[in-house]
């Protein structure tokens, strides 16, 4: 089974952490932290999202079995985020 990621913050999506559409149904593309009731929860640029997500480097390391520094995590996000739906059409 293909692993799905939030198309805003890159978090792995599970049945428990999917966001919600305006009609209350589960959104298949975004997590609960990024998308609620059919809207983004934060009005971030991609750079702001990367800075925000970097504060969770310890949790990312624990879940993924990595040992990244916050700067290394940010660099990986800079490579990964432009491929996510929310950021594909945005110019930073």
PDB file of N, CA, C and O in Angstrom:
ATOM      1  N   UNK A   1       0.835  -1.196   0.000  1.00  0.00           N
ATOM      2  CA  UNK A   1       0.000   0.000   0.000  1.00  0.00           C
ATOM      3  C   UNK A   1       0.876   1.255   0.000  1.00  0.00           C
ATOM      4  O   UNK A   1       1.835   1.353   0.766  1.00  0.00           O
ATOM      5  N   UNK A   2       0.544   2.190  -0.848  1.00  0.00           N
ATOM      6  CA  UNK A   2       1.308   3.432  -0.950  1.00  0.00           C
ATOM      7  C   UNK A   2       1.068   4.300   0.286  1.00  0.00           C
ATOM      8  O   UNK A   2      -0.069   4.492   0.717  1.00  0.00           O
ATOM      9  N   UNK A   3       2.146   4.811   0.837  1.00  0.00           N
ATOM     10  CA  UNK A   3       2.035   5.686   2.001  1.00  0.00           C
ATOM     11  C   UNK A   3       1.678   7.084   1.528  1.00  0.00           C
ATOM     12  O   UNK A   3       2.309   7.624   0.618  1.00  0.00           O
ATOM     13  N   UNK A   4       0.662   7.666   2.152  1.00  0.00           N
ATOM     14  CA  UNK A   4       0.222   9.007   1.784  1.00  0.00           C
ATOM     15  C   UNK A   4       0.726  10.005   2.819  1.00  0.00           C
ATOM     16  O   UNK A   4       0.854   9.697   4.004  1.00  0.00           O
ATOM     17  N   UNK A   5       1.007  11.204   2.334  1.00  0.00           N
ATOM     18  CA  UNK A   5       1.505  12.279   3.181  1.00  0.00           C
ATOM     19  C   UNK A   5       0.607  13.493   3.049  1.00  0.00           C
ATOM     20  O   UNK A   5       0.031  13.737   1.989  1.00  0.00           O
ATOM     21  N   UNK A   6       0.488  14.255   4.132  1.00  0.00           N
ATOM     22  CA  UNK A   6      -0.244  15.518   4.073  1.00  0.00           C
ATOM     23  C   UNK A   6       0.371  16.368   2.977  1.00  0.00           C
ATOM     24  O   UNK A   6       1.590  16.526   2.914  1.00  0.00           O
ATOM     25  N   UNK A   7      -0.465  16.911   2.122  1.00  0.00           N
ATOM     26  CA  UNK A   7       0.002  17.696   0.989  1.00  0.00           C
ATOM     27  C   UNK A   7       0.281  19.156   1.359  1.00  0.00           C
ATOM     28  O   UNK A   7       0.390  20.024   0.493  1.00  0.00           O
ATOM     29  N   UNK A   8       0.393  19.403   2.674  1.00  0.00           N
ATOM     30  CA  UNK A   8       0.768  20.723   3.160  1.00  0.00           C
ATOM     31  C   UNK A   8       2.024  20.645   4.030  1.00  0.00           C
ATOM     32  O   UNK A   8       2.978  21.391   3.809  1.00  0.00           O
ATOM     33  N   UNK A   9       2.026  19.734   5.030  1.00  0.00           N
ATOM     34  CA  UNK A   9       3.156  19.669   5.971  1.00  0.00           C
ATOM     35  C   UNK A   9       4.010  18.417   5.804  1.00  0.00           C
ATOM     36  O   UNK A   9       5.084  18.328   6.400  1.00  0.00           O
ATOM     37  N   UNK A  10       3.560  17.448   5.009  1.00  0.00           N
ATOM     38  CA  UNK A  10       4.358  16.250   4.764  1.00  0.00           C
ATOM     39  C   UNK A  10       4.203  15.145   5.803  1.00  0.00           C
ATOM     40  O   UNK A  10       4.870  14.116   5.701  1.00  0.00           O
ATOM     41  N   UNK A  11       3.340  15.334   6.801  1.00  0.00           N
ATOM     42  CA  UNK A  11       3.129  14.306   7.820  1.00  0.00           C
ATOM     43  C   UNK A  11       2.502  13.071   7.184  1.00  0.00           C
ATOM     44  O   UNK A  11       1.624  13.197   6.330  1.00  0.00           O
ATOM     45  N   UNK A  12       2.944  11.866   7.590  1.00  0.00           N
ATOM     46  CA  UNK A  12       2.275  10.667   7.093  1.00  0.00           C
ATOM     47  C   UNK A  12       0.799  10.683   7.487  1.00  0.00           C
ATOM     48  O   UNK A  12       0.466  10.957   8.640  1.00  0.00           O
ATOM     49  N   UNK A  13      -0.078  10.390   6.540  1.00  0.00           N
ATOM     50  CA  UNK A  13      -1.517  10.382   6.810  1.00  0.00           C
ATOM     51  C   UNK A  13      -1.969   8.996   7.253  1.00  0.00           C
ATOM     52  O   UNK A  13      -1.561   7.979   6.693  1.00  0.00           O
ATOM     53  N   UNK A  14      -2.818   8.983   8.269  1.00  0.00           N
ATOM     54  CA  UNK A  14      -3.455   7.755   8.739  1.00  0.00           C
ATOM     55  C   UNK A  14      -4.963   8.008   8.780  1.00  0.00           C
ATOM     56  O   UNK A  14      -5.413   9.137   8.585  1.00  0.00           O
ATOM     57  N   UNK A  15      -5.724   6.973   9.030  1.00  0.00           N
ATOM     58  CA  UNK A  15      -7.174   7.161   9.119  1.00  0.00           C
ATOM     59  C   UNK A  15      -7.550   8.048  10.295  1.00  0.00           C
ATOM     60  O   UNK A  15      -8.641   8.619  10.311  1.00  0.00           O
ATOM     61  N   UNK A  16      -6.662   8.175  11.284  1.00  0.00           N
ATOM     62  CA  UNK A  16      -6.947   8.961  12.482  1.00  0.00           C
ATOM     63  C   UNK A  16      -6.569  10.441  12.377  1.00  0.00           C
ATOM     64  O   UNK A  16      -7.032  11.246  13.185  1.00  0.00           O
ATOM     65  N   UNK A  17      -5.749  10.809  11.413  1.00  0.00           N
ATOM     66  CA  UNK A  17      -5.277  12.200  11.387  1.00  0.00           C
ATOM     67  C   UNK A  17      -5.607  12.958  10.101  1.00  0.00           C
ATOM     68  O   UNK A  17      -4.974  13.970   9.799  1.00  0.00           O
ATOM     69  N   UNK A  18      -6.589  12.477   9.346  1.00  0.00           N
ATOM     70  CA  UNK A  18      -6.979  13.179   8.119  1.00  0.00           C
ATOM     71  C   UNK A  18      -7.838  14.389   8.457  1.00  0.00           C
ATOM     72  O   UNK A  18      -8.659  14.343   9.373  1.00  0.00           O
ATOM     73  N   UNK A  19      -7.643  15.462   7.717  1.00  0.00           N
ATOM     74  CA  UNK A  19      -8.415  16.679   7.895  1.00  0.00           C
ATOM     75  C   UNK A  19      -9.861  16.487   7.461  1.00  0.00           C
ATOM     76  O   UNK A  19     -10.271  15.392   7.076  1.00  0.00           O
ATOM     77  N   UNK A  20     -10.622  17.569   7.531  1.00  0.00           N
ATOM     78  CA  UNK A  20     -12.048  17.475   7.188  1.00  0.00           C
ATOM     79  C   UNK A  20     -12.419  18.477   6.101  1.00  0.00           C
ATOM     80  O   UNK A  20     -11.880  19.582   6.032  1.00  0.00           O
ATOM     81  N   UNK A  21     -13.350  18.059   5.262  1.00  0.00           N
ATOM     82  CA  UNK A  21     -13.895  18.920   4.220  1.00  0.00           C
ATOM     83  C   UNK A  21     -15.018  19.774   4.802  1.00  0.00           C
ATOM     84  O   UNK A  21     -15.436  19.557   5.940  1.00  0.00           O
ATOM     85  N   UNK A  22     -15.503  20.733   4.037  1.00  0.00           N
ATOM     86  CA  UNK A  22     -16.566  21.630   4.490  1.00  0.00           C
ATOM     87  C   UNK A  22     -17.827  20.863   4.893  1.00  0.00           C
ATOM     88  O   UNK A  22     -18.557  21.298   5.784  1.00  0.00           O
ATOM     89  N   UNK A  23     -18.088  19.725   4.243  1.00  0.00           N
ATOM     90  CA  UNK A  23     -19.283  18.929   4.563  1.00  0.00           C
ATOM     91  C   UNK A  23     -19.060  17.960   5.723  1.00  0.00           C
ATOM     92  O   UNK A  23     -19.947  17.178   6.065  1.00  0.00           O
ATOM     93  N   UNK A  24     -17.865  18.016   6.326  1.00  0.00           N
ATOM     94  CA  UNK A  24     -17.567  17.152   7.466  1.00  0.00           C
ATOM     95  C   UNK A  24     -16.923  15.830   7.102  1.00  0.00           C
ATOM     96  O   UNK A  24     -16.477  15.100   7.988  1.00  0.00           O
ATOM     97  N   UNK A  25     -16.864  15.502   5.811  1.00  0.00           N
ATOM     98  CA  UNK A  25     -16.223  14.254   5.391  1.00  0.00           C
ATOM     99  C   UNK A  25     -14.708  14.370   5.546  1.00  0.00           C
ATOM    100  O   UNK A  25     -14.166  15.472   5.631  1.00  0.00           O
ATOM    101  N   UNK A  26     -14.038  13.231   5.581  1.00  0.00           N
ATOM    102  CA  UNK A  26     -12.578  13.206   5.711  1.00  0.00           C
ATOM    103  C   UNK A  26     -11.931  13.674   4.413  1.00  0.00           C
ATOM    104  O   UNK A  26     -12.378  13.333   3.318  1.00  0.00           O
ATOM    105  N   UNK A  27     -10.868  14.464   4.559  1.00  0.00           N
ATOM    106  CA  UNK A  27     -10.104  14.899   3.405  1.00  0.00           C
ATOM    107  C   UNK A  27      -8.951  13.919   3.221  1.00  0.00           C
ATOM    108  O   UNK A  27      -8.250  13.598   4.180  1.00  0.00           O
ATOM    109  N   UNK A  28      -8.753  13.449   2.013  1.00  0.00           N
ATOM    110  CA  UNK A  28      -7.739  12.432   1.734  1.00  0.00           C
ATOM    111  C   UNK A  28      -6.346  13.018   1.486  1.00  0.00           C
ATOM    112  O   UNK A  28      -5.377  12.267   1.372  1.00  0.00           O
ATOM    113  N   UNK A  29      -6.234  14.343   1.402  1.00  0.00           N
ATOM    114  CA  UNK A  29      -4.959  14.964   1.046  1.00  0.00           C
ATOM    115  C   UNK A  29      -4.252  15.689   2.195  1.00  0.00           C
ATOM    116  O   UNK A  29      -3.037  15.879   2.149  1.00  0.00           O
ATOM    117  N   UNK A  30      -5.002  16.091   3.219  1.00  0.00           N
ATOM    118  CA  UNK A  30      -4.428  16.943   4.256  1.00  0.00           C
ATOM    119  C   UNK A  30      -4.707  16.403   5.658  1.00  0.00           C
ATOM    120  O   UNK A  30      -5.711  15.729   5.888  1.00  0.00           O
ATOM    121  N   UNK A  31      -3.802  16.709   6.591  1.00  0.00           N
ATOM    122  CA  UNK A  31      -3.960  16.269   7.978  1.00  0.00           C
ATOM    123  C   UNK A  31      -4.849  17.238   8.769  1.00  0.00           C
ATOM    124  O   UNK A  31      -5.158  18.338   8.312  1.00  0.00           O
ATOM    125  N   UNK A  32      -5.246  16.800   9.959  1.00  0.00           N
ATOM    126  CA  UNK A  32      -6.124  17.605  10.818  1.00  0.00           C
ATOM    127  C   UNK A  32      -5.465  18.901  11.277  1.00  0.00           C
ATOM    128  O   UNK A  32      -6.156  19.858  11.626  1.00  0.00           O
ATOM    129  N   UNK A  33      -4.148  18.936  11.279  1.00  0.00           N
ATOM    130  CA  UNK A  33      -3.443  20.134  11.734  1.00  0.00           C
ATOM    131  C   UNK A  33      -3.366  21.204  10.650  1.00  0.00           C
ATOM    132  O   UNK A  33      -3.208  22.387  10.952  1.00  0.00           O
ATOM    133  N   UNK A  34      -3.476  20.792   9.392  1.00  0.00           N
ATOM    134  CA  UNK A  34      -3.363  21.726   8.267  1.00  0.00           C
ATOM    135  C   UNK A  34      -4.700  22.091   7.630  1.00  0.00           C
ATOM    136  O   UNK A  34      -4.822  23.146   7.008  1.00  0.00           O
ATOM    137  N   UNK A  35      -5.709  21.221   7.781  1.00  0.00           N
ATOM    138  CA  UNK A  35      -6.952  21.406   7.024  1.00  0.00           C
ATOM    139  C   UNK A  35      -8.143  20.990   7.872  1.00  0.00           C
ATOM    140  O   UNK A  35      -8.234  19.851   8.328  1.00  0.00           O
ATOM    141  N   UNK A  36      -9.053  21.936   8.073  1.00  0.00           N
ATOM    142  CA  UNK A  36     -10.236  21.669   8.899  1.00  0.00           C
ATOM    143  C   UNK A  36     -11.439  22.394   8.297  1.00  0.00           C
ATOM    144  O   UNK A  36     -11.350  23.568   7.938  1.00  0.00           O
ATOM    145  N   UNK A  37     -12.558  21.689   8.191  1.00  0.00           N
ATOM    146  CA  UNK A  37     -13.796  22.254   7.646  1.00  0.00           C
ATOM    147  C   UNK A  37     -13.614  22.866   6.259  1.00  0.00           C
ATOM    148  O   UNK A  37     -14.212  23.892   5.935  1.00  0.00           O
ATOM    149  N   UNK A  38     -12.767  22.207   5.435  1.00  0.00           N
ATOM    150  CA  UNK A  38     -12.582  22.649   4.057  1.00  0.00           C
ATOM    151  C   UNK A  38     -11.647  23.836   3.879  1.00  0.00           C
ATOM    152  O   UNK A  38     -11.602  24.436   2.805  1.00  0.00           O
ATOM    153  N   UNK A  39     -10.899  24.178   4.927  1.00  0.00           N
ATOM    154  CA  UNK A  39      -9.987  25.340   4.842  1.00  0.00           C
ATOM    155  C   UNK A  39      -8.648  25.006   5.498  1.00  0.00           C
ATOM    156  O   UNK A  39      -8.568  24.184   6.411  1.00  0.00           O
ATOM    157  N   UNK A  40      -7.607  25.664   5.007  1.00  0.00           N
ATOM    158  CA  UNK A  40      -6.307  25.542   5.672  1.00  0.00           C
ATOM    159  C   UNK A  40      -6.398  26.188   7.051  1.00  0.00           C
ATOM    160  O   UNK A  40      -7.065  27.209   7.223  1.00  0.00           O
ATOM    161  N   UNK A  41      -5.730  25.594   8.023  1.00  0.00           N
ATOM    162  CA  UNK A  41      -5.784  26.133   9.382  1.00  0.00           C
ATOM    163  C   UNK A  41      -4.789  27.276   9.585  1.00  0.00           C
ATOM    164  O   UNK A  41      -4.946  28.071  10.512  1.00  0.00           O
ATOM    165  N   UNK A  42      -3.759  27.368   8.723  1.00  0.00           N
ATOM    166  CA  UNK A  42      -2.794  28.461   8.814  1.00  0.00           C
ATOM    167  C   UNK A  42      -2.591  29.079   7.434  1.00  0.00           C
ATOM    168  O   UNK A  42      -2.601  28.387   6.416  1.00  0.00           O
ATOM    169  N   UNK A  43      -2.411  30.368   7.423  1.00  0.00           N
ATOM    170  CA  UNK A  43      -2.122  31.085   6.186  1.00  0.00           C
ATOM    171  C   UNK A  43      -0.610  31.254   6.101  1.00  0.00           C
ATOM    172  O   UNK A  43      -0.080  32.345   6.311  1.00  0.00           O
ATOM    173  N   UNK A  44       0.078  30.145   5.788  1.00  0.00           N
ATOM    174  CA  UNK A  44       1.536  30.113   5.751  1.00  0.00           C
ATOM    175  C   UNK A  44       2.048  30.144   4.321  1.00  0.00           C
ATOM    176  O   UNK A  44       1.370  29.705   3.392  1.00  0.00           O
ATOM    177  N   UNK A  45       3.253  30.671   4.161  1.00  0.00           N
ATOM    178  CA  UNK A  45       4.018  30.429   2.941  1.00  0.00           C
ATOM    179  C   UNK A  45       4.720  29.090   3.144  1.00  0.00           C
ATOM    180  O   UNK A  45       4.722  28.556   4.253  1.00  0.00           O
ATOM    181  N   UNK A  46       5.306  28.552   2.104  1.00  0.00           N
ATOM    182  CA  UNK A  46       6.046  27.306   2.249  1.00  0.00           C
ATOM    183  C   UNK A  46       7.206  27.484   3.229  1.00  0.00           C
ATOM    184  O   UNK A  46       7.457  26.602   4.050  1.00  0.00           O
ATOM    185  N   UNK A  47       7.905  28.596   3.155  1.00  0.00           N
ATOM    186  CA  UNK A  47       9.038  28.846   4.059  1.00  0.00           C
ATOM    187  C   UNK A  47       8.567  28.901   5.517  1.00  0.00           C
ATOM    188  O   UNK A  47       9.242  28.389   6.410  1.00  0.00           O
ATOM    189  N   UNK A  48       7.423  29.515   5.750  1.00  0.00           N
ATOM    190  CA  UNK A  48       6.876  29.566   7.113  1.00  0.00           C
ATOM    191  C   UNK A  48       6.480  28.173   7.597  1.00  0.00           C
ATOM    192  O   UNK A  48       6.674  27.843   8.767  1.00  0.00           O
ATOM    193  N   UNK A  49       5.930  27.364   6.708  1.00  0.00           N
ATOM    194  CA  UNK A  49       5.552  25.998   7.077  1.00  0.00           C
ATOM    195  C   UNK A  49       6.790  25.193   7.450  1.00  0.00           C
ATOM    196  O   UNK A  49       6.761  24.428   8.414  1.00  0.00           O
ATOM    197  N   UNK A  50       7.863  25.354   6.709  1.00  0.00           N
ATOM    198  CA  UNK A  50       9.106  24.641   7.009  1.00  0.00           C
ATOM    199  C   UNK A  50       9.622  25.047   8.387  1.00  0.00           C
ATOM    200  O   UNK A  50      10.002  24.190   9.185  1.00  0.00           O
ATOM    201  N   UNK A  51       9.637  26.338   8.668  1.00  0.00           N
ATOM    202  CA  UNK A  51      10.080  26.805   9.995  1.00  0.00           C
ATOM    203  C   UNK A  51       9.185  26.242  11.094  1.00  0.00           C
ATOM    204  O   UNK A  51       9.675  25.817  12.141  1.00  0.00           O
ATOM    205  N   UNK A  52       7.874  26.238  10.858  1.00  0.00           N
ATOM    206  CA  UNK A  52       6.929  25.717  11.838  1.00  0.00           C
ATOM    207  C   UNK A  52       7.179  24.223  12.081  1.00  0.00           C
ATOM    208  O   UNK A  52       7.241  23.784  13.230  1.00  0.00           O
ATOM    209  N   UNK A  53       7.320  23.453  11.016  1.00  0.00           N
ATOM    210  CA  UNK A  53       7.507  22.003  11.133  1.00  0.00           C
ATOM    211  C   UNK A  53       8.849  21.634  11.762  1.00  0.00           C
ATOM    212  O   UNK A  53       8.965  20.591  12.406  1.00  0.00           O
ATOM    213  N   UNK A  54       9.852  22.474  11.582  1.00  0.00           N
ATOM    214  CA  UNK A  54      11.188  22.175  12.117  1.00  0.00           C
ATOM    215  C   UNK A  54      11.185  22.053  13.639  1.00  0.00           C
ATOM    216  O   UNK A  54      12.047  21.380  14.205  1.00  0.00           O
ATOM    217  N   UNK A  55      10.228  22.695  14.307  1.00  0.00           N
ATOM    218  CA  UNK A  55      10.165  22.586  15.768  1.00  0.00           C
ATOM    219  C   UNK A  55       9.803  21.166  16.217  1.00  0.00           C
ATOM    220  O   UNK A  55       9.953  20.827  17.390  1.00  0.00           O
ATOM    221  N   UNK A  56       9.328  20.343  15.285  1.00  0.00           N
ATOM    222  CA  UNK A  56       8.953  18.970  15.605  1.00  0.00           C
ATOM    223  C   UNK A  56      10.018  17.963  15.171  1.00  0.00           C
ATOM    224  O   UNK A  56       9.723  16.777  15.019  1.00  0.00           O
ATOM    225  N   UNK A  57      11.248  18.424  14.971  1.00  0.00           N
ATOM    226  CA  UNK A  57      12.326  17.555  14.504  1.00  0.00           C
ATOM    227  C   UNK A  57      12.522  16.352  15.413  1.00  0.00           C
ATOM    228  O   UNK A  57      12.746  15.248  14.916  1.00  0.00           O
ATOM    229  N   UNK A  58      12.446  16.528  16.725  1.00  0.00           N
ATOM    230  CA  UNK A  58      12.623  15.395  17.638  1.00  0.00           C
ATOM    231  C   UNK A  58      11.568  14.319  17.409  1.00  0.00           C
ATOM    232  O   UNK A  58      11.885  13.130  17.400  1.00  0.00           O
ATOM    233  N   UNK A  59      10.309  14.733  17.223  1.00  0.00           N
ATOM    234  CA  UNK A  59       9.248  13.763  16.966  1.00  0.00           C
ATOM    235  C   UNK A  59       9.430  13.081  15.611  1.00  0.00           C
ATOM    236  O   UNK A  59       9.193  11.882  15.472  1.00  0.00           O
ATOM    237  N   UNK A  60       9.853  13.858  14.615  1.00  0.00           N
ATOM    238  CA  UNK A  60      10.107  13.301  13.282  1.00  0.00           C
ATOM    239  C   UNK A  60      11.203  12.247  13.377  1.00  0.00           C
ATOM    240  O   UNK A  60      11.071  11.153  12.828  1.00  0.00           O
ATOM    241  N   UNK A  61      12.277  12.580  14.072  1.00  0.00           N
ATOM    242  CA  UNK A  61      13.386  11.640  14.244  1.00  0.00           C
ATOM    243  C   UNK A  61      12.917  10.358  14.920  1.00  0.00           C
ATOM    244  O   UNK A  61      13.265   9.257  14.492  1.00  0.00           O
ATOM    245  N   UNK A  62      12.126  10.506  15.976  1.00  0.00           N
ATOM    246  CA  UNK A  62      11.651   9.347  16.731  1.00  0.00           C
ATOM    247  C   UNK A  62      10.775   8.449  15.864  1.00  0.00           C
ATOM    248  O   UNK A  62      10.943   7.229  15.864  1.00  0.00           O
ATOM    249  N   UNK A  63       9.850   9.044  15.133  1.00  0.00           N
ATOM    250  CA  UNK A  63       8.925   8.259  14.313  1.00  0.00           C
ATOM    251  C   UNK A  63       9.611   7.619  13.110  1.00  0.00           C
ATOM    252  O   UNK A  63       9.250   6.516  12.700  1.00  0.00           O
ATOM    253  N   UNK A  64      10.591   8.305  12.550  1.00  0.00           N
ATOM    254  CA  UNK A  64      11.242   7.812  11.330  1.00  0.00           C
ATOM    255  C   UNK A  64      12.555   7.083  11.604  1.00  0.00           C
ATOM    256  O   UNK A  64      13.185   6.574  10.677  1.00  0.00           O
ATOM    257  N   UNK A  65      12.970   7.030  12.866  1.00  0.00           N
ATOM    258  CA  UNK A  65      14.238   6.377  13.182  1.00  0.00           C
ATOM    259  C   UNK A  65      15.433   7.130  12.635  1.00  0.00           C
ATOM    260  O   UNK A  65      16.419   6.525  12.214  1.00  0.00           O
ATOM    261  N   UNK A  66      15.346   8.456  12.641  1.00  0.00           N
ATOM    262  CA  UNK A  66      16.424   9.303  12.119  1.00  0.00           C
ATOM    263  C   UNK A  66      17.098  10.052  13.254  1.00  0.00           C
ATOM    264  O   UNK A  66      16.675   9.974  14.408  1.00  0.00           O
ATOM    265  N   UNK A  67      18.148  10.776  12.911  1.00  0.00           N
ATOM    266  CA  UNK A  67      18.858  11.602  13.885  1.00  0.00           C
ATOM    267  C   UNK A  67      19.254  12.922  13.219  1.00  0.00           C
ATOM    268  O   UNK A  67      20.425  13.302  13.207  1.00  0.00           O
ATOM    269  N   UNK A  68      18.264  13.602  12.672  1.00  0.00           N
ATOM    270  CA  UNK A  68      18.513  14.851  11.957  1.00  0.00           C
ATOM    271  C   UNK A  68      18.589  16.025  12.926  1.00  0.00           C
ATOM    272  O   UNK A  68      17.920  16.041  13.959  1.00  0.00           O
ATOM    273  N   UNK A  69      19.413  17.002  12.575  1.00  0.00           N
ATOM    274  CA  UNK A  69      19.390  18.275  13.291  1.00  0.00           C
ATOM    275  C   UNK A  69      18.222  19.076  12.704  1.00  0.00           C
ATOM    276  O   UNK A  69      17.751  18.756  11.613  1.00  0.00           O
ATOM    277  N   UNK A  70      17.753  20.103  13.401  1.00  0.00           N
ATOM    278  CA  UNK A  70      16.688  20.929  12.810  1.00  0.00           C
ATOM    279  C   UNK A  70      17.077  21.491  11.439  1.00  0.00           C
ATOM    280  O   UNK A  70      16.233  21.577  10.547  1.00  0.00           O
ATOM    281  N   UNK A  71      18.335  21.870  11.266  1.00  0.00           N
ATOM    282  CA  UNK A  71      18.768  22.414   9.973  1.00  0.00           C
ATOM    283  C   UNK A  71      18.728  21.344   8.882  1.00  0.00           C
ATOM    284  O   UNK A  71      18.342  21.630   7.749  1.00  0.00           O
ATOM    285  N   UNK A  72      19.126  20.115   9.217  1.00  0.00           N
ATOM    286  CA  UNK A  72      19.050  19.020   8.243  1.00  0.00           C
ATOM    287  C   UNK A  72      17.592  18.717   7.892  1.00  0.00           C
ATOM    288  O   UNK A  72      17.266  18.461   6.733  1.00  0.00           O
ATOM    289  N   UNK A  73      16.731  18.750   8.890  1.00  0.00           N
ATOM    290  CA  UNK A  73      15.301  18.511   8.645  1.00  0.00           C
ATOM    291  C   UNK A  73      14.742  19.588   7.722  1.00  0.00           C
ATOM    292  O   UNK A  73      13.984  19.286   6.800  1.00  0.00           O
ATOM    293  N   UNK A  74      15.114  20.843   7.968  1.00  0.00           N
ATOM    294  CA  UNK A  74      14.644  21.938   7.111  1.00  0.00           C
ATOM    295  C   UNK A  74      15.108  21.736   5.677  1.00  0.00           C
ATOM    296  O   UNK A  74      14.341  21.963   4.741  1.00  0.00           O
ATOM    297  N   UNK A  75      16.339  21.318   5.498  1.00  0.00           N
ATOM    298  CA  UNK A  75      16.861  21.105   4.147  1.00  0.00           C
ATOM    299  C   UNK A  75      16.078  19.997   3.440  1.00  0.00           C
ATOM    300  O   UNK A  75      15.769  20.117   2.255  1.00  0.00           O
ATOM    301  N   UNK A  76      15.759  18.927   4.157  1.00  0.00           N
ATOM    302  CA  UNK A  76      14.951  17.863   3.550  1.00  0.00           C
ATOM    303  C   UNK A  76      13.568  18.389   3.182  1.00  0.00           C
ATOM    304  O   UNK A  76      13.036  18.055   2.123  1.00  0.00           O
ATOM    305  N   UNK A  77      12.986  19.207   4.050  1.00  0.00           N
ATOM    306  CA  UNK A  77      11.672  19.781   3.762  1.00  0.00           C
ATOM    307  C   UNK A  77      11.740  20.704   2.544  1.00  0.00           C
ATOM    308  O   UNK A  77      10.812  20.729   1.735  1.00  0.00           O
ATOM    309  N   UNK A  78      12.823  21.456   2.409  1.00  0.00           N
ATOM    310  CA  UNK A  78      12.977  22.351   1.241  1.00  0.00           C
ATOM    311  C   UNK A  78      12.995  21.555  -0.067  1.00  0.00           C
ATOM    312  O   UNK A  78      12.569  22.051  -1.110  1.00  0.00           O
ATOM    313  N   UNK A  79      13.494  20.316   0.001  1.00  0.00           N
ATOM    314  CA  UNK A  79      13.526  19.460  -1.184  1.00  0.00           C
ATOM    315  C   UNK A  79      12.170  18.797  -1.429  1.00  0.00           C
ATOM    316  O   UNK A  79      11.757  18.631  -2.577  1.00  0.00           O
ATOM    317  N   UNK A  80      11.474  18.416  -0.344  1.00  0.00           N
ATOM    318  CA  UNK A  80      10.236  17.634  -0.416  1.00  0.00           C
ATOM    319  C   UNK A  80       8.986  18.495  -0.629  1.00  0.00           C
ATOM    320  O   UNK A  80       8.124  18.136  -1.432  1.00  0.00           O
ATOM    321  N   UNK A  81       8.878  19.600   0.063  1.00  0.00           N
ATOM    322  CA  UNK A  81       7.646  20.401   0.057  1.00  0.00           C
ATOM    323  C   UNK A  81       7.241  20.921  -1.315  1.00  0.00           C
ATOM    324  O   UNK A  81       6.043  20.963  -1.597  1.00  0.00           O
ATOM    325  N   UNK A  82       8.170  21.321  -2.189  1.00  0.00           N
ATOM    326  CA  UNK A  82       7.730  21.804  -3.508  1.00  0.00           C
ATOM    327  C   UNK A  82       6.961  20.747  -4.317  1.00  0.00           C
ATOM    328  O   UNK A  82       6.295  21.087  -5.295  1.00  0.00           O
ATOM    329  N   UNK A  83       7.049  19.474  -3.919  1.00  0.00           N
ATOM    330  CA  UNK A  83       6.318  18.407  -4.605  1.00  0.00           C
ATOM    331  C   UNK A  83       4.918  18.194  -4.029  1.00  0.00           C
ATOM    332  O   UNK A  83       4.134  17.433  -4.596  1.00  0.00           O
ATOM    333  N   UNK A  84       4.592  18.848  -2.920  1.00  0.00           N
ATOM    334  CA  UNK A  84       3.284  18.695  -2.296  1.00  0.00           C
ATOM    335  C   UNK A  84       2.255  19.605  -2.977  1.00  0.00           C
ATOM    336  O   UNK A  84       2.592  20.698  -3.431  1.00  0.00           O
ATOM    337  N   UNK A  85       1.003  19.147  -3.044  1.00  0.00           N
ATOM    338  CA  UNK A  85      -0.059  19.885  -3.752  1.00  0.00           C
ATOM    339  C   UNK A  85      -0.159  21.349  -3.341  1.00  0.00           C
ATOM    340  O   UNK A  85      -0.277  22.231  -4.192  1.00  0.00           O
ATOM    341  N   UNK A  86      -0.112  21.607  -2.037  1.00  0.00           N
ATOM    342  CA  UNK A  86      -0.316  22.989  -1.576  1.00  0.00           C
ATOM    343  C   UNK A  86       0.751  23.927  -2.108  1.00  0.00           C
ATOM    344  O   UNK A  86       0.466  25.101  -2.347  1.00  0.00           O
ATOM    345  N   UNK A  87       1.948  23.454  -2.298  1.00  0.00           N
ATOM    346  CA  UNK A  87       3.077  24.330  -2.645  1.00  0.00           C
ATOM    347  C   UNK A  87       3.486  24.247  -4.106  1.00  0.00           C
ATOM    348  O   UNK A  87       4.287  25.066  -4.558  1.00  0.00           O
ATOM    349  N   UNK A  88       2.968  23.296  -4.854  1.00  0.00           N
ATOM    350  CA  UNK A  88       3.384  23.117  -6.260  1.00  0.00           C
ATOM    351  C   UNK A  88       3.197  24.365  -7.101  1.00  0.00           C
ATOM    352  O   UNK A  88       4.047  24.686  -7.933  1.00  0.00           O
ATOM    353  N   UNK A  89       2.116  25.060  -6.900  1.00  0.00           N
ATOM    354  CA  UNK A  89       1.811  26.221  -7.752  1.00  0.00           C
ATOM    355  C   UNK A  89       2.222  27.535  -7.137  1.00  0.00           C
ATOM    356  O   UNK A  89       1.984  28.591  -7.723  1.00  0.00           O
ATOM    357  N   UNK A  90       2.838  27.494  -5.960  1.00  0.00           N
ATOM    358  CA  UNK A  90       3.208  28.731  -5.269  1.00  0.00           C
ATOM    359  C   UNK A  90       4.656  29.090  -5.581  1.00  0.00           C
ATOM    360  O   UNK A  90       5.533  28.227  -5.610  1.00  0.00           O
ATOM    361  N   UNK A  91       4.881  30.338  -5.805  1.00  0.00           N
ATOM    362  CA  UNK A  91       6.247  30.837  -5.973  1.00  0.00           C
ATOM    363  C   UNK A  91       6.660  31.470  -4.668  1.00  0.00           C
ATOM    364  O   UNK A  91       5.963  32.341  -4.149  1.00  0.00           O
ATOM    365  N   UNK A  92       7.785  31.044  -4.131  1.00  0.00           N
ATOM    366  CA  UNK A  92       8.274  31.596  -2.869  1.00  0.00           C
ATOM    367  C   UNK A  92       9.039  32.882  -3.114  1.00  0.00           C
ATOM    368  O   UNK A  92       9.531  33.497  -2.168  1.00  0.00           O
TER     369      UNK A  92
END
